[in-house]
């Protein structure tokens, strides 16, 4: 079945996780979800609200639920995509037979995710601006008012990206090195991954 959006076919025809994507797509479409490409991924929505997304990673293929943290997860199959993920949860697969064996369970989770959207439930996000600055960064900010002003002018998401990047380093010397490397980008008003 060809999609109206040619970008869907391009994603479906990628060799990585090809059969797994097709199998998961069939389950999602069988649940009457609308298919689109968003953020370079296959995205499925209900009444213009994002419900699920398909991910093809190196080590696994995943069915992600945008508000997965609100799902009951009686089977214990949902995992956070990253340690800082607040809402998204994924079910990961490495073989097509795992998807086939879990088809009924996956459909139940998809229907619950649709019900969450229709009920208008929202995830209670932790405040992203409540970040703890690493001591090394606070010292640099206190010593350089122009840098402090530039950092505070960044969006909260960009500030968070820098703080998480700096804080992830275990050693003080590594944190200091990361901070030093990022100062020019901060002064230019760029985020951690901006070019």
C-alpha positions in Angstrom: 0.0 0.0 0.0 1.6 3.3 -1.1 1.2 6.3 1.1 0.0 9.7 0.0 3.1 11.2 1.4 6.2 10.0 -0.5 8.4 10.5 2.6 6.6 7.7 4.3 7.6 5.3 1.6 11.2 6.5 1.8 11.3 5.7 5.5 9.5 2.4 5.1 12.0 1.3 2.4 15.1 1.8 4.5 16.9 -1.5 4.8 17.4 -1.2 8.6 14.4 -2.7 10.4 12.4 -2.9 7.2 10.1 -5.8 8.1 9.8 -4.6 11.7 8.7 -1.1 10.5 6.1 -2.6 8.2 4.7 -4.9 10.9 4.5 -2.0 13.5 3.0 0.3 10.8 0.2 -2.2 10.1 -0.7 -2.4 13.8 -0.8 1.4 14.1 -2.9 1.9 10.9 -5.2 -0.9 12.0 -6.0 1.2 15.1 -7.2 4.0 12.8 -4.3 6.4 13.3 -3.2 9.0 10.8 0.3 8.5 9.4 2.7 11.4 8.8 6.4 12.1 8.7 7.5 14.4 11.6 11.0 15.0 12.8 12.2 12.5 10.1 10.3 9.6 11.7 7.0 7.9 11.0 4.5 9.5 13.3 0.9 8.4 14.1 -1.8 10.7 15.4 -5.4 10.8 16.4 -7.5 14.0 15.9 -4.3 16.0 15.3 -2.7 14.8 18.5 0.6 12.8 18.3 0.1 9.3 19.7 3.0 7.1 18.6 6.2 7.1 16.5 8.4 4.5 14.9 12.2 4.6 15.6 14.8 2.7 13.8 18.0 2.7 15.8 21.3 0.8 15.4 20.6 -1.8 18.0 16.8 -1.9 17.9 13.5 -0.8 16.3 11.0 0.9 18.6 7.4 1.9 18.9 7.4 5.1 21.0 4.4 6.6 22.8 4.5 10.3 23.2 2.6 10.1 26.5 3.9 6.7 27.4 4.5 7.7 31.0 0.7 7.9 31.4 0.2 4.3 30.2 -0.4 1.6 32.8 2.2 -0.8 31.3 0.9 -4.1 32.9 3.4 -6.1 30.9 6.4 -4.0 31.9 7.5 -3.5 28.4 7.9 0.3 28.2 11.3 1.9 28.6 12.5 5.5 28.7 14.5 6.5 25.6 16.9 8.4 27.8 17.5 9.2 31.4 16.0 12.7 31.1 12.9 11.6 29.2 9.7 12.6 31.0 6.8 11.6 28.7 8.0 9.4 25.9 8.2 5.6 26.5 9.3 3.0 24.0 8.8 -0.7 23.3 12.0 -2.0 21.7 12.4 -4.9 19.3 15.3 -6.7 17.8 13.4 -9.4 15.8 10.2 -9.4 13.8 8.9 -12.5 15.7 8.9 -10.4 18.9 6.5 -8.0 17.3 4.3 -10.8 15.9 4.2 -12.5 19.4 3.2 -9.2 21.1 0.7 -8.0 18.5 -2.4 -8.2 20.8 -0.5 -6.5 23.6 0.8 -3.8 21.4 -2.7 -3.1 20.1 -3.9 -2.8 23.6 -1.2 -0.3 24.4 -2.0 1.7 21.2 -5.7 1.8 22.1 -4.8 3.0 25.6 -2.5 5.7 24.2 -5.4 6.9 21.9 -7.7 7.0 25.0 -5.2 9.1 26.8 -5.2 11.6 23.9 -9.0 11.6 23.6 -9.3 12.2 27.4 -7.0 15.2 27.1 -4.6 13.9 29.7 -1.3 15.7 30.0 2.1 14.8 31.5 3.2 16.8 34.5 6.6 17.9 33.4 9.3 18.8 35.9 10.2 22.4 35.4 13.1 22.4 32.9 14.4 25.7 34.2 15.0 24.2 37.6 18.5 23.1 36.7 21.4 22.8 39.0 24.4 24.5 37.5 27.7 22.6 37.9 30.0 24.6 40.3 32.6 25.0 37.5 30.0 26.8 35.3 28.7 29.0 38.0 32.2 30.2 38.8 32.7 31.1 35.1 29.3 32.9 34.9 30.1 34.9 38.0 33.4 36.0 36.6 32.1 36.9 33.1 28.9 39.1 33.1 28.8 39.1 29.3 28.7 35.3 29.2 26.1 35.2 32.0 23.9 37.6 30.0 24.3 35.6 26.8 23.5 32.3 28.6 20.4 33.8 30.2 19.3 35.1 26.8 19.2 31.5 25.5 16.0 29.6 25.4 15.3 27.4 28.4 15.8 24.3 26.1 19.3 25.5 25.0 20.2 26.3 28.6 19.1 22.9 29.6 21.1 21.3 26.8 24.3 23.0 28.0 23.7 22.2 31.7 23.1 18.5 31.0 26.2 18.4 28.8 28.4 20.0 31.4 26.9 18.0 34.3 27.3 14.6 32.5 31.0 14.8 32.9 32.2 12.9 36.0 35.5 14.8 36.5 35.8 18.5 37.3 38.5 18.9 34.7 36.2 17.4 32.0 33.4 19.8 33.0 35.8 22.8 32.8 37.0 21.7 29.4 33.4 21.3 28.1 32.5 24.7 29.4 35.5 26.3 27.8 34.7 24.8 24.4 31.1 25.9 24.6 31.7 29.6 25.6 32.0 30.8 21.9 28.7 29.2 21.0 26.9 30.6 24.0 28.2 34.1 23.3 26.9 33.7 19.7 23.5 32.7 21.0 23.7 29.2 19.8 22.5 26.0 21.4 24.8 23.0 22.1 24.0 21.3 18.7 23.5 24.5 16.6 25.9 25.1 13.7 
